[in-house]
Amino acid sequence: MFTARCIGVSLSVFFLLYAGLSLAVARGWKLFVPLCKRLSARSSANVLFALRLLPLAMASLITLALTVPSFLLLEPRHADEDIGIAPLLLGFAAIALLIWGIRLAVAAQRQTSAALAQWLNGAAALPCKAAVPVFKTGKDSPSLTVAGVYAPRVLVSETTMNVLSEPELQAALRHEMAHVRSRDNLKKLLFRFSAFPGMHGVEHAWSEVAEMAADADAVSSVRDALDLAAALIKLSRLAPVQPSAHLATALLQRSDALTMRVERLFTWHHAPDRKLSWFWCLVPATLSAVLLTASYGTLLTAMHAVTEWLVR
């Protein structure tokens, strides 16, 4: 019974924290938009990604670092207590939420694998020195996309290769390689696993900023910027809506940000990136770790009091 109560209480705390923080992020993520506008596209994408996964990270950390130890250390092991209706219901809600996330992640992986197998049917590998393999695919595949998480592949349709010039194609390929380096498909998989109602807004904003970040990573001169802009324009006219998969990142997304991307490329100029300094992340993290260590015993006692109230 002690183990069952520990599991029930821990899952209850996890669910309350995860649901509460997720609601806060879903409602308040737009407050971070002014900060993102002052940063580079890559830093903005990192901020939005961290914000999106904050509920899962914080709920897991507090549950594992405080809830479980407080119960194991301070709860009498021979106390004759039932689990309680509240921890029981909240625990089942947490399990249902985790199962839902796992099912969405598995479904996304299977759907992507099936789509990738279809696109690669009859495809030919292209000689390329890129970090991931590049394949020339048929006309029914996306014009240009990177698909997969563990073994990503870049797919270039035959039509795309016929339409784009060599410099434009190389600029577009560098864009897709930027997605590979930043592991954007893995981030999409984590979004699926940590699914929660109302998160579409922050995920959509991250997707648009991630495209701009990949654009910025792909160009290093005005010539590169113009080539990538030309590739975007040509492919948007060729295939305004492209077939895609959950864990794939196409050069052209179903988004209204294409015009903004092209305008940014046309006005590209070399300037130092306004990145979010690691100092502003390291200082709060260090202070939090020091405070947590200094007051760990007090926090365990407070958490145990909270879980006792929850059990009653």
C-alpha positions as CSV (number, residue, x, y, z in Angstrom):
1,M,0.0,0.0,0.0
2,F,2.9,2.4,0.7
3,T,4.2,2.0,-2.8
4,A,0.8,2.4,-4.3
5,R,0.3,5.6,-2.3
6,C,3.7,6.9,-3.4
7,I,2.9,6.3,-7.0
8,G,-0.6,7.8,-6.7
9,V,0.6,11.0,-4.9
10,S,3.6,11.4,-7.3
11,L,1.4,11.1,-10.4
12,S,-1.1,13.5,-8.9
13,V,1.5,16.2,-8.3
14,F,2.8,15.6,-11.8
15,F,-0.6,16.0,-13.4
16,L,-1.5,19.2,-11.4
17,L,1.9,20.8,-12.2
18,Y,1.8,19.7,-15.9
19,A,-1.8,20.8,-16.5
20,G,-1.4,24.1,-14.6
21,L,1.9,25.1,-16.4
22,S,0.5,24.0,-19.7
23,L,-2.5,26.2,-19.3
24,A,-0.2,29.1,-18.3
25,V,2.0,28.6,-21.4
26,A,-1.0,28.2,-23.7
27,R,-2.5,31.4,-22.4
28,G,0.6,33.5,-21.9
29,W,3.2,32.5,-24.5
30,K,2.5,35.7,-26.5
31,L,4.0,37.7,-23.7
32,F,7.4,36.5,-24.9
33,V,6.8,37.7,-28.5
34,P,8.4,41.2,-27.8
35,L,11.5,39.4,-26.5
36,C,11.7,37.2,-29.5
37,K,11.5,40.2,-31.9
38,R,14.7,41.5,-30.3
39,L,16.6,38.3,-30.8
40,S,17.9,36.4,-33.8
41,A,15.6,33.9,-35.5
42,R,17.5,31.0,-34.0
43,S,17.4,32.4,-30.5
44,S,13.7,33.1,-30.9
45,A,13.1,29.5,-32.0
46,N,15.1,28.3,-28.9
47,V,13.0,30.5,-26.6
48,L,9.7,29.2,-28.0
49,F,10.9,25.6,-27.9
50,A,12.0,25.9,-24.3
51,L,8.7,27.6,-23.4
52,R,6.7,24.8,-25.1
53,L,8.5,22.1,-23.2
54,L,8.6,24.0,-19.9
55,P,5.5,22.2,-18.4
56,L,6.9,18.7,-19.0
57,A,10.4,19.6,-17.8
58,M,9.2,21.4,-14.6
59,A,6.5,18.9,-13.7
60,S,9.0,16.0,-14.1
61,L,11.8,17.8,-12.2
62,I,9.6,18.7,-9.2
63,T,8.0,15.3,-9.1
64,L,11.3,13.4,-9.2
65,A,13.4,15.8,-7.1
66,L,10.8,16.8,-4.4
67,T,7.6,14.7,-4.4
68,V,9.0,11.2,-4.5
69,P,11.9,11.9,-2.0
70,S,9.6,13.7,0.4
71,F,7.2,10.8,0.4
72,L,9.9,8.2,0.8
73,L,11.7,10.0,3.6
74,L,8.9,11.5,5.6
75,E,5.9,9.3,5.1
76,P,5.5,6.5,7.7
77,R,5.9,3.2,5.9
78,H,3.5,1.3,8.2
79,A,0.8,3.9,8.2
80,D,-2.6,2.2,7.6
81,E,-3.9,4.7,5.0
82,D,-5.8,4.3,1.8
83,I,-4.7,6.0,-1.4
84,G,-7.6,8.4,-1.4
85,I,-10.1,9.3,-4.1
86,A,-8.3,12.5,-5.2
87,P,-4.8,10.9,-5.7
88,L,-6.5,8.0,-7.4
89,L,-8.4,10.1,-9.9
90,L,-5.5,12.5,-10.6
91,G,-3.1,9.5,-10.9
92,F,-5.3,8.0,-13.6
93,A,-5.6,11.3,-15.3
94,A,-1.8,11.6,-15.4
95,I,-1.5,8.0,-16.8
96,A,-4.1,8.8,-19.4
97,L,-2.2,11.9,-20.4
98,L,1.1,10.0,-20.7
99,I,-0.6,7.2,-22.8
100,W,-2.1,9.9,-25.0
101,G,1.2,11.5,-25.6
102,I,3.0,8.2,-26.3
103,R,0.2,7.2,-28.8
104,L,0.5,10.5,-30.6
105,A,4.3,10.2,-30.8
106,V,4.2,6.6,-32.0
107,A,1.5,7.4,-34.6
108,A,3.6,10.3,-35.9
109,Q,6.6,8.1,-36.2
110,R,4.6,5.4,-38.0
111,Q,3.0,7.9,-40.4
112,T,6.3,9.5,-41.2
113,S,7.9,6.1,-41.8
114,A,5.1,5.1,-44.1
115,A,5.3,8.3,-46.0
116,L,9.1,8.1,-46.3
117,A,8.9,4.6,-47.6
118,Q,6.4,5.7,-50.3
119,W,8.5,8.7,-51.3
120,L,11.7,6.7,-51.5
121,N,10.1,4.1,-53.7
122,G,12.2,4.3,-56.9
123,A,14.3,7.1,-55.5
124,A,18.0,7.5,-56.4
125,A,20.7,8.6,-54.0
126,L,22.5,11.7,-55.1
127,P,26.3,12.2,-54.8
128,C,26.6,14.7,-52.0
129,K,29.0,15.5,-49.2
130,A,26.2,16.5,-46.8
131,A,25.9,15.0,-43.3
132,V,22.7,13.2,-44.3
133,P,21.9,11.3,-47.5
134,V,20.1,13.1,-50.3
135,F,17.7,11.3,-52.6
136,K,16.1,12.3,-55.9
137,T,12.4,11.3,-55.7
138,G,9.4,11.2,-58.0
139,K,6.9,13.9,-58.9
140,D,4.4,12.9,-56.2
141,S,6.8,13.5,-53.3
142,P,7.4,16.9,-51.6
143,S,9.5,19.3,-53.6
144,L,12.2,19.5,-51.0
145,T,12.0,18.2,-47.4
146,V,14.0,16.5,-44.7
147,A,12.1,13.6,-43.1
148,G,12.8,11.3,-40.1
149,V,14.2,11.7,-36.6
150,Y,16.8,9.0,-36.0
151,A,18.1,8.7,-39.6
152,P,16.9,11.8,-41.4
153,R,17.0,11.9,-45.2
154,V,16.7,14.9,-47.5
155,L,14.3,14.3,-50.4
156,V,14.5,16.4,-53.6
157,S,11.8,15.8,-56.2
158,E,12.7,15.5,-59.9
159,T,10.5,18.5,-60.7
160,T,12.4,20.6,-58.2
161,M,15.8,19.7,-59.7
162,N,14.4,20.7,-63.1
163,V,13.0,24.0,-62.0
164,L,15.8,25.3,-59.7
165,S,19.2,26.4,-60.9
166,E,22.3,24.8,-59.2
167,P,22.9,27.8,-56.9
168,E,19.2,27.9,-55.9
169,L,19.2,24.2,-55.3
170,Q,22.3,24.3,-53.1
171,A,20.8,27.2,-51.1
172,A,17.7,25.2,-50.5
173,L,19.7,22.1,-49.5
174,R,21.6,24.2,-47.0
175,H,18.2,25.3,-45.5
176,E,17.2,21.7,-45.0
177,M,20.6,20.8,-43.5
178,A,20.0,23.6,-41.0
179,H,16.9,21.8,-39.9
180,V,18.9,18.6,-39.5
181,R,21.5,20.4,-37.3
182,S,18.9,21.9,-35.1
183,R,17.0,18.6,-34.8
184,D,13.7,20.2,-35.7
185,N,12.0,16.9,-36.4
186,L,13.0,15.6,-33.0
187,K,11.5,18.7,-31.5
188,K,8.2,18.0,-33.3
189,L,8.3,14.5,-31.9
190,L,8.6,15.9,-28.4
191,F,5.7,18.2,-29.1
192,R,3.6,15.2,-29.9
193,F,4.7,13.4,-26.8
194,S,3.9,16.4,-24.6
195,A,0.6,17.1,-26.2
196,F,-1.9,19.4,-24.4
197,P,-5.0,21.2,-25.6
198,G,-4.3,24.9,-26.6
199,M,-0.6,24.5,-27.5
200,H,-1.2,24.9,-31.3
201,G,-0.4,28.6,-31.1
202,V,3.0,28.4,-29.6
203,E,3.9,25.4,-31.8
204,H,2.8,27.3,-35.0
205,A,4.9,30.3,-33.9
206,W,7.9,28.1,-33.3
207,S,7.5,26.4,-36.7
208,E,7.5,29.8,-38.5
209,V,10.5,31.1,-36.6
210,A,12.3,27.8,-37.1
211,E,11.9,28.3,-40.9
212,M,13.4,31.8,-40.6
213,A,16.2,30.5,-38.5
214,A,17.0,27.8,-41.2
215,D,16.9,30.5,-43.8
216,A,19.4,32.6,-41.9
217,D,21.7,29.6,-41.3
218,A,21.6,28.8,-45.0
219,V,22.9,32.1,-46.3
220,S,26.2,33.9,-45.8
221,S,26.0,36.5,-48.6
222,V,23.5,38.6,-50.5
223,R,23.9,36.1,-53.4
224,D,22.9,33.2,-51.2
225,A,19.9,35.1,-49.9
226,L,18.7,35.9,-53.4
227,D,19.2,32.3,-54.5
228,L,17.2,31.0,-51.6
229,A,14.4,33.6,-52.1
230,A,14.2,32.6,-55.8
231,A,13.9,29.0,-54.8
232,L,11.1,29.8,-52.4
233,I,9.2,31.8,-55.1
234,K,9.7,29.2,-57.8
235,L,8.6,26.3,-55.6
236,S,5.6,28.2,-54.2
237,R,4.3,28.7,-57.7
238,L,5.0,25.1,-58.6
239,A,3.5,23.4,-55.5
240,P,1.6,25.8,-53.2
241,V,0.4,22.8,-51.1
242,Q,2.9,20.0,-50.6
243,P,2.3,16.5,-49.2
244,S,4.1,16.1,-45.9
245,A,4.5,14.0,-42.8
246,H,4.3,14.8,-39.1
247,L,8.0,14.4,-38.6
248,A,9.2,16.1,-41.8
249,T,10.2,19.7,-42.4
250,A,9.6,20.9,-46.0
251,L,11.2,24.0,-47.5
252,L,7.7,25.3,-48.0
253,Q,5.4,24.9,-45.0
254,R,1.6,25.4,-45.0
255,S,2.0,28.8,-43.5
256,D,1.3,32.4,-44.3
257,A,4.9,33.4,-43.4
258,L,6.3,32.8,-47.0
259,T,6.0,36.5,-47.9
260,M,7.8,37.5,-44.7
261,R,10.6,35.0,-45.4
262,V,11.1,36.2,-48.9
263,E,11.2,39.8,-47.7
264,R,13.7,39.0,-45.1
265,L,15.9,37.4,-47.7
266,F,15.6,40.3,-50.1
267,T,16.7,42.7,-47.4
268,W,19.5,40.4,-46.0
269,H,22.6,42.0,-44.8
270,H,25.4,40.8,-42.7
271,A,24.9,41.8,-39.0
272,P,25.9,40.2,-35.7
273,D,23.2,37.9,-34.4
274,R,21.3,39.2,-31.4
275,K,21.6,36.0,-29.5
276,L,20.2,35.3,-26.0
277,S,23.4,35.3,-24.0
278,W,24.0,32.1,-22.0
279,F,24.9,34.4,-19.1
280,W,21.2,35.3,-18.6
281,C,20.4,31.6,-18.5
282,L,23.3,30.4,-16.4
283,V,22.9,32.9,-13.6
284,P,19.3,32.0,-12.8
285,A,20.0,28.3,-13.1
286,T,23.0,28.6,-10.8
287,L,21.1,30.7,-8.2
288,S,18.2,28.2,-8.4
289,A,20.5,25.3,-7.8
290,V,22.2,27.0,-4.8
291,L,18.8,27.9,-3.3
292,L,17.5,24.4,-3.9
293,T,20.5,22.8,-2.2
294,A,20.4,25.2,0.8
295,S,16.7,24.8,1.4
296,Y,16.2,21.2,0.2
297,G,15.1,19.9,3.6
298,T,12.6,22.7,4.0
299,L,11.2,22.1,0.6
300,L,10.8,18.4,1.2
301,T,8.9,19.1,4.4
302,A,6.7,21.6,2.6
303,M,6.0,19.2,-0.3
304,H,5.2,16.4,2.2
305,A,2.6,18.8,3.8
306,V,1.1,19.4,0.4
307,T,0.9,15.7,-0.4
308,E,-0.6,15.0,3.0
309,W,-3.3,17.6,2.2
310,L,-3.8,16.0,-1.1
311,V,-4.3,12.6,0.4
312,R,-6.9,13.8,2.8
